[in-house]
Amino acid sequence: RSRPLNQFEMETRGLSYLLKDPTCHDAAIHIAAREMAALVWGPCNLIPAPGHTGDTSANRRLARAIAGYVVGGAQVYDILGRSAAVDSACQRHRTNQPPITAAEHHIIRTNPRLIPCRPTYLVDNVTTSGTTIRACQQALGFGSGLVFADAYHPHHT
């Protein structure tokens, strides 16, 4: 917020906001999915991160689109949720609150289904502080973050 965004940053920000909506237009999903799929290799697992309410539909849709572009193939496993909703990072920023810890995300495994032992990516549309991905890793015990946009902003301490 210290300088105007350049064209690329404006487009990325706009697309990242669209990706949060589970009814986002397919074209937007596939733009992000192609870019994200180029960062991973298959065969692999894609696990959608839950949004602040615990719903995975937006990231599940993104993960499914990514799977269609991963060279070597990818399988989506929707196995995470939240035991309690949390304020969104955007809302916390607007109200000048610090980011929450990984434990405060209340991310849990909602399905005990076993998944194949292969590279596993935790799919999230936007990261702010990185604690959602860390909370997903803690709930599963493994996984690497695969995120479309980084919305990091410093907080007051």
Secondary structure as UniProt FT lines:
FT   HELIX           7..19
FT   TURN            22..23
FT   HELIX           26..37
FT   TURN            38..39
FT   STRAND          44..48
FT   TURN            52..53
FT   HELIX           57..67
FT   TURN            68..69
FT   TURN            71..72
FT   STRAND          74..76
FT   STRAND          80..82
FT   HELIX           89..94
FT   TURN            95..96
FT   HELIX           103..105
FT   STRAND          107..109
FT   STRAND          120..127
FT   HELIX           131..140
FT   STRAND          144..150
//
